Amino acid sequence: MSNKLKTYSYIIIYFLCLFNGFSQNQKRPLTEVLSLIEAKHKVSFSYADKDVKKILIDISTEKSLDHILNEISLKTNLQFNKIDQQFYTIVKYDKTEDTSVQQLEEVTITNYLTSGISKSNTGSINIKPKQFGILPGLIEADVLQTIQALPGVLSVDETVSNINVRGGTHDQNLFLYDGIKMYQSGHFFGLISAFNPQLTHKISVIKNGSSAKYGDGTSSIVDMQLSNKISSDSNIGMGLNLISADGYAKIPLGKNTEIQIAARRSVTDVLDTPTYNNYFDRVFQDTDLTNTEDAAVSKDEHFYFYDTAVKFLYDLTEKDKIRFNFLNIYNALDYNEEATINTTNETSNSQLKQHNMATGITYSRQWNKRLNTFAQIYYSNYDLDATNFDVLNNQRLIQENEVVDGGLKLHVNYNLSPSININGGFQFTEVGISNLEDVNNPVFKSYIKRVIRTYSGFVEAQFQSKNKNTSVRLGVRDNYFKKFNLHLVEPRLHINHRFLNYFRAELSAEYKSQSTTQIIDLQKDFLGIEKRRWVLANNTTIPVVKSKQASFGLSYNKNKLLVTAEAFIKHVDGITTRSQGFQNQYQFVNAIGNYEIKGVDLLVNKQFQKFGAWLSYSYSKNNYTFEDLNEGASFPNNFDITHVIDFAGTFTLDDLKLALGLNWHSGRPFTTPNYEDSNNSTIIYNSPNNSRLDDYLRADFSATYQFNLGTNRAILGASIWNILNKKNTINTYYTINDGEILKIENESLGITPNVSFKIRF
């Protein structure tokens, strides 16, 4: 071979090698790289598409798994969290998100039920609406409908305004919106969550072992947090379904500022849809709107709701951040009554308005890598106002229930070491609650207002072992109710330990208290639609409610199979009969007592590549004890549901998601009359809650499909609630009329379709 030919050969080989080197190290989509890693190393990654879809990376997949993941983390803004030997979650590292004790909080279980629902090592169950997959009967991440899919959480009357967590009443749940306590949770008087999921970044649900920074919520905490990150791009979307229309926008106003806006309004006063008609029949049954003593009375209703939310983000510096929040929730119902009385046409207008406005401003500062502080001033106002005209008796009744809640929070967080975190703080709240009743015939007026100031301090430590197998959080909170000169010390504990690679053990315990409760004076108050009113403790006839509970759980998580079991016991003191909604011999009795519930929650969840299924079962016994009632003997709680079974399956094929589920639970207790002892004017009852309703059964279906609409992303959804149209009785009580005992039964929501269309720009 000539020297010239050799030279050409070397040049060709050199460029081939160079080209081969370029081809091996050229940038590829990260999603493609992750798929290669999954196939080669037999692992699975869970992540939000928007966090990785635009990332290109040059990396070799021929090295060890740990080396590859570390290299990706260094080259991108992503973190890999190892759940077990097979599962990893990928999250976008965001130094602008709130720091606190949350720095040691890590996800231990992904896809707890479906994508977007996870469980952390602090015991909280976290829901991220933007990553939400699908649940039966839901076409979007309705916050308060979604949490009812969790073991130990249900609503005995299918509403989001009566959520029972491990046997508690709805007012024993603490609902926080970016740290502000909310007193209204539902639209359509309970069938739809009042919290628009479009701006919500994360929802934490805590049933036990909560952080000492939380006051109130003797049954549970639902902590809704909006995004604190200033985005670089605008994010806008709109949607429409058979109940409401909504829109949202996240718009950067500059490098250091952003505004987030969301609004939703019902279309029920414009469109008469099957969904609205079914909701109307369900909500307004057995109320003044549908109960007519005289057939000559005609009624014409008008109903609508809306909510608006605004958040303004401003970064003063890299270390100093200011956030402003505003939320407005509104429900309005009015109806005209018309009747002919003594040949004269008489008309009247009755109305019910429910309103919760909340606003707050926060300031946080990152002093250094270890120390940060947080301060918040907030104000929350709730108002329930009803005007009820009785056209036949020429009577007008005005009722109003108003809550004014304002407060201050000061928190300090210090990272003592990579494994130990200390945080503490001071909180001040002033809550004033007023109740008004005004009758014109006969003339009667009553106005009662109470105010309670509470001073609270807390300190808490969290430890995490270096191998991240063990996490311990221990805290204590002291509440001082100045009006009663009452100190309540509340210890909190949560321990999470991983062993044998795939097993975890959890121990949770806490003491809690709250000074606000909801009571029912008369079942027909506020037109019988929203009959509960907020009241403050007076430390005599209405005590401060105190709870103590403990739970222990085990979980197994391997090969996309999750099995969990948790046993619990909860004891709540200071409840009143009027807070429990009795409709028997205790309806008009004022007594103070307690309830105790013991039970176990089980969950089995298996995820395949495209299909997932889970089965949950809860068993519990929930009993009242009132010393002055039933000769001091215990009897079943009004919310005692002994057995609960939920079964659901999901199927995902590219952009199509399907879900089918079955909900069953045993009947709730009620009290039957003693017909032999009753007389023409009085019902004599048997022993309290001596009987039970028939079992409850409901099947739901939902489907969503994502597709491109031009350069935008659209989602089409459809759902059917109660596809079998099962007639479930959710409440039974008795009345007497002309000496005859009448049995009244309230039915659940029948078969109810809904469709939605959403588009994101």
Secondary structure by P-SEA (a helix, b strand, c coil): ccaaaaaaaaaaaaaaaaaaaaaacccccaaaaaaaaaaaacbbbbbbccccccbbbbbbccccaaaaaaaaaaaccbbbbbccccbbbbbccccccccccccccccccccccccccccccccbbbbbccccccccccccccccccccccccbbbcccccccccccccccccbbbbcccccccccccccccccccccccccbbbbbcccccccccccccccbbbbcccccccbbbbbcccccccccccccccccccbbbbbbbbbbcccccccaaaaaaaaaaaccccccccccccbbbbbbbbcbbbbbbbbbcccccbbbbbbbbbbbbbbbbbbbbbcccbbbbbccbbbbbbbbbbbbbbbcccccbbbbbbbbbbbbbbbbbbbcccccbbbbbbbbbbbbbbbbbbbbcccccbbbbcbbbbbbbbbbbbbbbcccbbbbbbbbbbbbbbbbcbbbbbcccccbbbbbbbbbbbcccccbbbbbbbbbbbbbccccbbbbbbbbcccccccccccccccccccccbbbbbbcccccccbbbbbcccccccccccbbbbbbbbbbbbccccccccccccccccbbbbbbbbbbbbbbbbbbbcccbbbbbbbbbbbbbbbbccccccbbbbccccccbbbbbbbbbbcccbbbbbbbbbbcbbbbbbbcccccccccccccccccccccbbbbbbbbbbbbbbcccbbbbbbbbbcccccccccccccccccccbbbbbbbbcccbbbbbbccccc
